[in-house]
Amino acid sequence: MNEKLIRDYIREFQEKRFENIIKRELSTPIIEGKCVSIIGPRRAGKTYFFFSLISNLERRKSLYLDFEEIFLKNLNAEEILEIILKIFPSIAGNEPTYVFLDEIQNIKGWESLIRTLLNRGYKIFVTGSSSKLLSKEIATQLRGRTLSYLLLPFSFIEYLRAKNERIDLNKLSNAGKLMLLLEEYIRYGGFPEVVLKEEKERMLKEYLNLAFYKDFMERHEIKSMSLASLLFNHIIQNYSNEFSVRSIAKRIKTQGVKYDINTFYRYLEFVEDTLFIFFLRRFSLRVHLRESWPKKVYLCDTGLTKVIQFSDDIGKLIENTVFLELLRRTNENPLMEIYYFKTREGHEIDFLTKEGNRISRLIQVTYANGFDEIDPREIRALLHAKELFKKDKPELMCITWDYEGEKEISWFGKEGTIKFIPLWKWLIEGFRMQTSIPE
C-alpha cells in the first residue's frame, strides 16, 4: 500500500469543490445498519451522484475512495480498514461517519468488508459497474443488509436542469418549448455526458460498444462472438417490441451459427446483466408464467437507438421513454411492479402496474396529437382489461404526444373513464408541485 499517495488523495478530496453537479431526482435515505447501493448502467452518473451526496455532508466526516484509481485498485479489505481507522483520522482529525466506496467490485472480499463496516456503525454507500456488481449480487452477498436503488441516465426533469432551461410551468405558452426539448431528449437520450457535450452520436456508439465488449463479452467470458453479436444487435433493434426466443432462434439458424438452447438462454441473462437492456415480463395471474417468454425489450436510454436505427420511430421512442420513467418511479414506490399485458382475445396493454396485490394502473402509449388520431384498438384494450381487473378499479391512462382530456367511453357493454395526458406533462407531474424548472 502506497501510504503517501493515499494521504495525498484524501487531502485533495477533502479540499475538492463540487461545482455544476446536476441535482438528481433519486432520494436515498440513510437507515441504521443498511448499506446504500447505487446500481445502474455505466456512464449514467453514479460517481457524480456520490459527489452530490457528499456535498451535503460534513466533509471531514466523509471518506470517498474510488477503486478505479490504480493505487487503490489492488488493496485488500484489511488495508482499506487501515485507511478508515488510521490514515483518514490522522488527516481529518476523526474517523469518518460516512464511507463512500466507488467501484467496490475491484476489491477482493468486498462483501466481508462492508459487513464489518456496518457492524462498526459506519454509514456505507457503494456503487459498482453494471458489468461487475448487480443488485441481485449485492442482495445475495449482504443478506438483507443493503437498500438498492436504480440510477438511470437523466430523467426529463434532470435533462431540463442540465440544459439550464428555466420554464414556468404555469404558463401554457411554454408547452410548445417543452415539447421541442422533449423531442430532442427522446432522440438523443439522457446520458449526462451526451446531454452536456457535442459529438453525441460518437459517444453513444462508444457506450454501446463498451456495454457489448466489457459488460457482456468480457464479464461472462463469452466464447461465441458470432452468436453474441447477432443476439445483442437483434435485441437492440427490436426495442419496444415483444421479443420471441423462437423467432430470433430461427433467424440465427439462417446465419449458419451453431449453438445449444441452454447457451442461448444464458446469453439472454448476460445481456440483461449489462443494465443497458431490460426485458419486461408479461403479466399473468400465474406467477410462473410471468417469468416465461415472450417478453418486451426496452433500452436504458433512447439515445442508443441513434447507433442502430436508420430512421427514428417516434412511437417506439415514446414507449421506451415511458417505460424508463415508470422504472425510475419504483425507487420511490418499491412495491410497484411493471408488466405488459395481453388478453386471450389479443388486446394488448403497453404497461400494467401492480402495487401489492392490486392492479393499480393500465397505460397505453400513442403518438397522437388529437383524439381522432388514437387507434380505437388502444381504447378497446383498456376497457377490456378494466373488466378483467374490475375488483381492483385500476386507473385507465393513455399517454399521448399532444392530446389532453378525460373521457367516459363505452364499447360493447364495457365502459370506463380514460385520462389522456401529453407525455411532457406526465413526465413532470411528479415534480413535487414546483412551479418552475430547474431550481
DRENMI-183454 format. One line per 4 residues: number of its first residue (from 1); their letters; for each residue y, z, x of C-alpha. Coordinates in nm, 4 decimals, always signed. Layout:
NUM> a> Y:Z:X | ...
This chain:
1> mnek> +0.0000:+0.0000:+0.0000 | +0.3382:-0.1033:+0.1437 | +0.5395:+0.2057:+0.0510 | +0.8697:+0.0710:+0.1849
5> lird> +0.8535:-0.2429:-0.0305 | +0.7648:-0.0344:-0.3344 | +1.0519:+0.2068:-0.2716 | +1.2975:-0.0817:-0.2371
9> yire> +1.1565:-0.2403:-0.5527 | +1.2018:+0.0798:-0.7552 | +1.5551:+0.1372:-0.6231 | +1.6565:-0.2212:-0.7076
13> fqek> +1.5183:-0.1925:-1.0573 | +1.6980:+0.1383:-1.1126 | +2.0223:-0.0457:-1.0373 | +1.9296:-0.3630:-1.2288
17> rfen> +2.1720:-0.4690:-1.5017 | +2.0242:-0.6233:-1.8115 | +2.2525:-0.8950:-1.9411 | +2.2231:-1.1626:-2.2084
21> iikr> +1.8950:-1.0294:-2.3452 | +1.8332:-1.1674:-2.6927 | +1.7594:-0.8957:-2.9460 | +1.4105:-0.9420:-3.0862
25> elst> +1.3072:-0.8501:-3.4396 | +0.9952:-0.6702:-3.3205 | +1.0110:-0.2921:-3.3545 | +0.7738:-0.0722:-3.1514
29> piie> +0.7973:+0.2965:-3.2446 | +0.6652:+0.5432:-2.9889 | +0.3786:+0.7587:-3.1166 | +0.2464:+1.0523:-2.9168
33> gkcv> -0.0763:+0.9725:-2.7374 | -0.0646:+0.5995:-2.8118 | -0.0113:+0.3107:-2.5710 | +0.2120:+0.0279:-2.6955
37> siig> +0.0548:-0.3107:-2.6172 | +0.2615:-0.6279:-2.6439 | +0.0383:-0.9323:-2.6975 | +0.1456:-1.2931:-2.7174
41> prra> +0.1229:-1.6405:-2.5657 | +0.2640:-1.6952:-2.2208 | +0.6380:-1.7692:-2.1991 | +0.7063:-1.6002:-2.5347
45> gkty> +0.9334:-1.3376:-2.3751 | +0.7134:-1.0290:-2.3277 | +0.8773:-0.9238:-1.9995 | +1.2288:-0.9561:-2.1390
49> fffs> +1.1178:-0.7585:-2.4407 | +1.0291:-0.4795:-2.1955 | +1.3743:-0.5084:-2.0434 | +1.5361:-0.4726:-2.3855
53> lisn> +1.3355:-0.1541:-2.4492 | +1.4245:-0.0098:-2.1084 | +1.7955:-0.0848:-2.1593 | +1.7952:+0.1630:-2.4494
57> lerr> +1.6283:+0.4404:-2.2474 | +1.7441:+0.6656:-1.9662 | +1.6900:+0.4550:-1.6559 | +1.5913:+0.7386:-1.4227
61> ksly> +1.3100:+0.8284:-1.6618 | +1.1770:+0.4732:-1.6902 | +0.9392:+0.3158:-1.4381 | +0.8745:-0.0581:-1.4540
65> ldfe> +0.6023:-0.2246:-1.2474 | +0.5349:-0.5986:-1.2558 | +0.1854:-0.6632:-1.1242 | +0.2637:-1.0278:-1.0625
69> eifl> +0.4607:-0.9067:-0.7577 | +0.2459:-0.9774:-0.4536 | +0.2858:-0.6267:-0.3031 | +0.1825:-0.4638:-0.6326
73> knln> -0.0868:-0.7110:-0.7350 | -0.3717:-0.5666:-0.5272 | -0.3076:-0.1976:-0.5866 | -0.5792:+0.0205:-0.7320
77> aeei> -0.5404:+0.2832:-1.0034 | -0.5138:+0.5720:-0.7537 | -0.2269:+0.4035:-0.5678 | -0.0383:+0.3450:-0.8929
81> leii> -0.0785:+0.7123:-0.9781 | +0.0753:+0.7917:-0.6402 | +0.3750:+0.5709:-0.7262 | +0.4190:+0.7533:-1.0566
85> lkif> +0.3600:+1.1070:-0.9291 | +0.5212:+1.0898:-0.5837 | +0.7207:+0.7798:-0.4968 | +0.9208:+0.7409:-0.8180
89> psia> +1.0159:+1.1146:-0.8328 | +1.1371:+1.1017:-0.4728 | +1.3826:+0.8267:-0.5762 | +1.4793:+0.9201:-0.9331
93> gnep> +1.4558:+1.2990:-0.8914 | +1.1933:+1.3377:-1.1629 | +0.8652:+1.1984:-1.2856 | +0.9031:+0.9093:-1.5297
97> tyvf> +0.8725:+0.9725:-1.9023 | +0.8236:+0.6042:-1.9842 | +0.5922:+0.3802:-1.7828 | +0.6066:+0.0017:-1.8336
101> ldei> +0.3150:-0.1909:-1.6840 | +0.3623:-0.5681:-1.6929 | +0.0598:-0.7969:-1.6438 | -0.1694:-0.4942:-1.6262
105> qnik> -0.4810:-0.7137:-1.6129 | -0.4172:-0.7684:-1.2417 | -0.5141:-0.4064:-1.1729 | -0.8791:-0.3239:-1.1352
109> gwes> -0.9696:-0.0263:-1.3513 | -0.6564:-0.0525:-1.5666 | -0.8398:+0.0974:-1.8659 | -0.9073:+0.4293:-1.6895
113> lirt> -0.5525:+0.4307:-1.5504 | -0.3947:+0.4035:-1.8952 | -0.6227:+0.6681:-2.0432 | -0.5338:+0.9012:-1.7554
117> llnr> -0.1608:+0.8452:-1.8027 | -0.1870:+0.9047:-2.1767 | -0.3768:+1.2277:-2.1151 | -0.0942:+1.3401:-1.8853
121> gyki> +0.1616:+1.2822:-2.1597 | +0.3364:+0.9684:-2.0340 | +0.4735:+0.7140:-2.2822 | +0.2930:+0.3933:-2.1858
125> fvtg> +0.3832:+0.0308:-2.2574 | +0.1715:-0.2600:-2.1369 | +0.1757:-0.6371:-2.1540 | -0.0795:-0.8840:-2.0327
129> sssk> -0.1023:-1.2581:-2.0030 | -0.2685:-1.4007:-2.3100 | -0.5205:-1.5537:-2.0698 | -0.6283:-1.2151:-1.9405
133> llsk> -0.5548:-0.9359:-2.1843 | -0.6022:-0.9933:-2.5557 | -0.5519:-0.7446:-2.8358 | -0.9236:-0.7196:-2.9046
137> eiat> -0.9891:-0.6377:-2.5377 | -0.7216:-0.3682:-2.5360 | -0.8539:-0.2167:-2.8584 | -1.2089:-0.2105:-2.7189
141> qlrg> -1.1181:-0.0620:-2.3821 | -0.8741:+0.2000:-2.5056 | -1.0851:+0.3040:-2.8055 | -0.8163:+0.3577:-3.0640
145> rtls> -0.5502:+0.4849:-2.8243 | -0.3296:+0.1784:-2.8493 | -0.0949:+0.0167:-3.1007 | -0.0889:-0.3596:-3.0503
149> ylll> +0.1993:-0.5868:-3.1526 | +0.2197:-0.9636:-3.1537 | +0.5215:-1.1213:-2.9843 | +0.5604:-1.4901:-3.0623
153> pfsf> +0.8382:-1.7273:-2.9493 | +1.1758:-1.6785:-3.1206 | +1.1893:-1.6487:-3.4962 | +1.4662:-1.8443:-3.6694
157> ieyl> +1.6911:-1.5367:-3.6699 | +1.6281:-1.4825:-3.2981 | +1.6905:-1.8523:-3.2393 | +2.0319:-1.8251:-3.4075
161> rakn> +2.1156:-1.5260:-3.1896 | +2.0105:-1.7149:-2.8781 | +2.2317:-2.0090:-2.9775 | +2.5150:-1.7625:-3.0455
165> erid> +2.5611:-1.9072:-3.3933 | +2.7757:-1.6688:-3.5935 | +2.7150:-1.7589:-3.9551 | +2.8444:-1.5729:-4.2578
169> lnkl> +2.5501:-1.5619:-4.4959 | +2.7790:-1.5000:-4.7927 | +2.9382:-1.8432:-4.7617 | +2.7375:-2.1133:-4.9339
173> snag> +2.9129:-2.3756:-4.7237 | +2.7147:-2.2510:-4.4262 | +2.3843:-2.3571:-4.5838 | +2.4244:-2.7111:-4.4505
177> klml> +2.4865:-2.5885:-4.0978 | +2.1854:-2.3600:-4.1207 | +1.9669:-2.6499:-4.2293 | +2.0771:-2.8611:-3.9312
181> llee> +1.9968:-2.5726:-3.6977 | +1.6667:-2.5181:-3.8747 | +1.5686:-2.8813:-3.8248 | +1.6293:-2.8506:-3.4507
185> yiry> +1.4405:-2.5205:-3.4469 | +1.1255:-2.6556:-3.6100 | +1.1249:-2.9724:-3.3969 | +1.1680:-2.8008:-3.0584
189> ggfp> +1.0376:-2.4534:-3.1422 | +1.1405:-2.1107:-3.0250 | +1.0135:-2.0630:-2.6707 | +1.3093:-1.8736:-2.5172
193> evvl> +1.3455:-2.0933:-2.2092 | +1.3188:-2.4107:-2.4172 | +1.5879:-2.2887:-2.6576 | +1.8286:-2.1929:-2.3804
197> keek> +1.7808:-2.4805:-2.1336 | +1.7627:-2.8570:-2.1074 | +1.4503:-3.0593:-2.0236 | +1.2865:-2.9233:-2.3374
201> erml> +1.0019:-3.1747:-2.3594 | +0.9189:-3.1305:-1.9904 | +0.8924:-2.7525:-2.0267 | +0.6843:-2.7790:-2.3428
205> keyl> +0.4419:-3.0119:-2.1670 | +0.4150:-2.7673:-1.8787 | +0.3431:-2.4785:-2.1164 | +0.0675:-2.6735:-2.2870
209> nlaf> -0.0853:-2.7703:-1.9525 | -0.0797:-2.4066:-1.8424 | -0.2498:-2.2998:-2.1645 | -0.5211:-2.5598:-2.1142
213> ykdf> -0.5904:-2.5178:-1.7428 | -0.5129:-2.1476:-1.6878 | -0.5803:-1.9789:-2.0203 | -0.8655:-2.1999:-2.1389
217> merh> -1.0405:-2.3669:-1.8456 | -0.9996:-2.1137:-1.5629 | -1.0227:-1.7916:-1.7621 | -1.3536:-1.8868:-1.9180
221> eiks> -1.4868:-2.0904:-1.6243 | -1.5318:-2.3967:-1.8436 | -1.7816:-2.6377:-1.6922 | -1.7461:-2.9387:-1.9223
225> msla> -1.3976:-3.0780:-1.8638 | -1.4614:-3.3731:-2.0946 | -1.5751:-3.1571:-2.3874 | -1.2934:-2.9070:-2.3316
229> sllf> -1.0268:-3.1778:-2.3185 | -1.1499:-3.3595:-2.6308 | -1.1773:-3.0370:-2.8279 | -0.8413:-2.8953:-2.7166
233> nhii> -0.6497:-3.2164:-2.7884 | -0.8198:-3.2767:-3.1218 | -0.7380:-2.9261:-3.2427 | -0.3715:-2.9522:-3.1454
237> qnys> -0.3300:-3.2955:-3.3003 | -0.4657:-3.1588:-3.6291 | -0.2265:-2.8663:-3.6614 | -0.1505:-2.7592:-4.0193
241> nefs> -0.4747:-2.9258:-4.1297 | -0.8152:-2.7964:-4.2222 | -1.0445:-2.8150:-3.9220 | -1.4098:-2.9036:-3.9758
245> vrsi> -1.6554:-2.8347:-3.6977 | -1.8780:-3.1128:-3.8294 | -1.6027:-3.3751:-3.8178 | -1.4953:-3.3015:-3.4593
249> akri> -1.8595:-3.2815:-3.3509 | -1.9195:-3.6330:-3.4837 | -1.6096:-3.7618:-3.3069 | -1.7104:-3.6087:-2.9765
253> ktqg> -2.0553:-3.7656:-3.0028 | -1.8951:-4.1091:-3.0371 | -1.7259:-4.0453:-2.7000 | -2.0642:-4.0051:-2.5350
257> vkyd> -2.0046:-3.6400:-2.4415 | -2.3201:-3.4270:-2.4397 | -2.3098:-3.0608:-2.5462 | -2.5089:-2.7998:-2.7333
261> intf> -2.3756:-2.6379:-3.0505 | -2.3598:-2.2858:-2.9022 | -2.1345:-2.4112:-2.6228 | -1.9183:-2.5844:-2.8825
265> yryl> -1.8650:-2.2636:-3.0799 | -1.7937:-2.0645:-2.7637 | -1.5277:-2.3165:-2.6666 | -1.3658:-2.2717:-3.0077
269> efve> -1.3391:-1.8983:-2.9407 | -1.1939:-1.9648:-2.5965 | -0.9309:-2.1984:-2.7439 | -0.8143:-1.9262:-2.9827
273> dtlf> -0.8065:-1.6720:-2.6992 | -0.5156:-1.8604:-2.5429 | -0.2977:-1.7486:-2.8376 | -0.1467:-2.0966:-2.8297
277> iffl> -0.3687:-2.1849:-3.1255 | -0.4581:-1.9873:-3.4368 | -0.7408:-2.0519:-3.6797 | -0.6568:-1.9417:-4.0334
281> rrfs> -0.9522:-1.8285:-4.2414 | -1.0254:-1.9455:-4.5929 | -1.0164:-1.6648:-4.8476 | -1.3316:-1.5715:-5.0305
285> lrvh> -1.4353:-1.2589:-5.2180 | -1.7446:-1.2682:-4.9972 | -1.6440:-1.1250:-4.6618 | -1.8991:-1.3186:-4.4542
289> lres> -1.7694:-1.6489:-4.5953 | -1.4180:-1.5719:-4.4697 | -1.5449:-1.5998:-4.1137 | -1.7206:-1.9327:-4.1656
293> wpkk> -1.5835:-2.2826:-4.1105 | -1.3808:-2.4841:-4.2009 | -1.0542:-2.3156:-4.1026 | -0.6951:-2.4354:-4.0761
297> vylc> -0.5245:-2.4887:-3.7414 | -0.1751:-2.3682:-3.6510 | +0.0171:-2.3652:-3.3221 | +0.2040:-2.0699:-3.1723
301> dtgl> +0.5182:-2.2832:-3.1585 | +0.6109:-2.6035:-3.3401 | +0.7788:-2.7443:-3.0289 | +0.4345:-2.8065:-2.8803
305> tkvi> +0.3933:-3.0947:-3.1222 | +0.6516:-3.2851:-2.9158 | +0.3874:-3.3188:-2.6455 | +0.1082:-3.4585:-2.8632
309> qfsd> +0.2761:-3.6421:-3.1543 | +0.4338:-3.9866:-3.1550 | +0.6373:-3.9004:-3.4644 | +0.7370:-3.5801:-3.6416
313> digk> +0.5619:-3.4850:-3.9631 | +0.8270:-3.2617:-4.1156 | +0.5933:-3.1329:-4.3862 | +0.3379:-3.0109:-4.1325
317> lien> +0.6119:-2.8617:-3.9132 | +0.7467:-2.6647:-4.2094 | +0.4000:-2.5355:-4.2965 | +0.3365:-2.4259:-3.9370
321> tvfl> +0.6766:-2.2529:-3.9336 | +0.5890:-2.0579:-4.2483 | +0.2556:-1.9519:-4.1002 | +0.4226:-1.8155:-3.7847
325> ellr> +0.6779:-1.6213:-3.9870 | +0.4033:-1.4670:-4.2002 | +0.2228:-1.3743:-3.8797 | +0.5359:-1.2043:-3.7437
329> rtne> +0.5668:-1.0019:-4.0625 | +0.2237:-0.8494:-4.0073 | +0.3857:-0.6442:-3.7277 | +0.5860:-0.4572:-3.9905
333> nplm> +0.3128:-0.4705:-4.2530 | -0.0191:-0.4265:-4.0683 | -0.2117:-0.4150:-4.3972 | -0.1119:-0.7734:-4.4754
337> eiyy> -0.3788:-1.0367:-4.4145 | -0.3123:-1.4119:-4.4289 | -0.5524:-1.6751:-4.5605 | -0.5534:-2.0155:-4.7242
341> fktr> -0.7440:-2.0665:-5.0476 | -0.9363:-2.3377:-5.2272 | -1.0808:-2.3139:-5.5746 | -1.4131:-2.4717:-5.6705
345> eghe> -1.2145:-2.7369:-5.8541 | -1.0385:-2.8353:-5.5313 | -0.6999:-2.6698:-5.5945 | -0.5542:-2.5577:-5.2605
349> idfl> -0.3069:-2.2784:-5.1875 | -0.1367:-2.3066:-4.8486 | -0.1132:-1.9305:-4.7955 | -0.2616:-1.6316:-4.9733
353> tkeg> -0.1540:-1.2856:-4.8612 | -0.3690:-0.9803:-4.9193 | -0.2468:-0.6229:-4.8841 | -0.5221:-0.3666:-4.9027
357> nris> -0.7439:-0.4684:-5.1931 | -0.4702:-0.6639:-5.3705 | -0.3784:-1.0316:-5.3542 | -0.0015:-0.9942:-5.3229
361> rliq> +0.1368:-1.3472:-5.2921 | +0.0366:-1.7111:-5.3371 | +0.2549:-1.9548:-5.1412 | +0.2889:-2.3325:-5.1423
365> vtya> +0.4957:-2.5170:-4.8823 | +0.6536:-2.8534:-4.9541 | +0.9173:-3.0798:-4.8038 | +1.1180:-3.1186:-5.1251
369> ngfd> +1.4908:-3.1326:-5.1970 | +1.4555:-3.1141:-5.5753 | +1.2075:-3.0017:-5.8387 | +1.1123:-3.3590:-5.9243
373> eidp> +1.0019:-3.4171:-5.5627 | +0.7392:-3.1419:-5.5768 | +0.3850:-3.2714:-5.6184 | +0.2569:-3.1430:-5.9575
377> reir> -0.0705:-3.0526:-5.7877 | +0.1133:-2.7846:-5.5888 | +0.2275:-2.6216:-5.9140 | -0.1091:-2.6551:-6.0846
381> allh> -0.2842:-2.4925:-5.7903 | -0.0530:-2.1905:-5.8114 | -0.1121:-2.1487:-6.1840 | -0.4867:-2.1953:-6.1474
385> akel> -0.5124:-1.9425:-5.8634 | -0.2961:-1.6947:-6.0538 | -0.5564:-1.6935:-6.3309 | -0.8313:-1.6165:-6.0808
389> fkkd> -0.6383:-1.3187:-5.9418 | -0.4541:-1.2163:-6.2581 | -0.5530:-0.8491:-6.2294 | -0.3551:-0.8349:-5.9020
393> kpel> -0.0462:-1.0031:-6.0533 | +0.0386:-1.1950:-5.7336 | +0.3874:-1.3343:-5.6798 | +0.3978:-1.7139:-5.7045
397> mcit> +0.6211:-1.8826:-5.4488 | +0.6984:-2.2355:-5.3402 | +0.8897:-2.2719:-5.0126 | +1.0917:-2.5951:-5.0141
401> wdye> +1.3303:-2.7721:-4.7825 | +1.6359:-2.7527:-5.0093 | +1.5468:-2.6604:-5.3652 | +1.6047:-2.3181:-5.5126
405> geke> +1.5268:-2.1809:-5.8552 | +1.2878:-1.9867:-6.0700 | +1.0899:-2.1473:-6.3475 | +0.8451:-2.0447:-6.6188
409> iswf> +0.5803:-2.3152:-6.6087 | +0.2720:-2.3719:-6.8228 | -0.0171:-2.6123:-6.7707 | -0.3245:-2.6433:-6.9939
413> gkeg> -0.3035:-2.2833:-7.1110 | -0.2151:-2.1441:-6.7690 | +0.1374:-2.0175:-6.7172 | +0.3441:-1.8242:-6.4705
417> tikf> +0.6844:-1.7706:-6.3137 | +0.7280:-1.9543:-5.9857 | +1.0024:-1.8753:-5.7376 | +1.1322:-2.1759:-5.5420
421> iplw> +1.3173:-2.0907:-5.2211 | +1.4553:-2.3055:-4.9348 | +1.2878:-2.2497:-4.6014 | +1.6069:-2.1368:-4.4260
425> kwli> +1.6727:-1.8727:-4.6900 | +1.3150:-1.7448:-4.6811 | +1.3247:-1.7196:-4.3003 | +1.6336:-1.4973:-4.3060
429> egfr> +1.5577:-1.2982:-4.6219 | +1.4149:-1.0161:-4.4113 | +1.7389:-0.9768:-4.2159 | +1.7798:-0.6244:-4.3498
433> mqts> +2.0780:-0.7013:-4.5729 | +2.3017:-0.8019:-4.2823 | +2.5821:-1.0387:-4.3762 | +2.6090:-1.2435:-4.0594
437> ipe> +2.4040:-1.3742:-3.7692 | +2.3998:-1.2685:-3.4921 | +2.5191:-0.9184:-3.4093
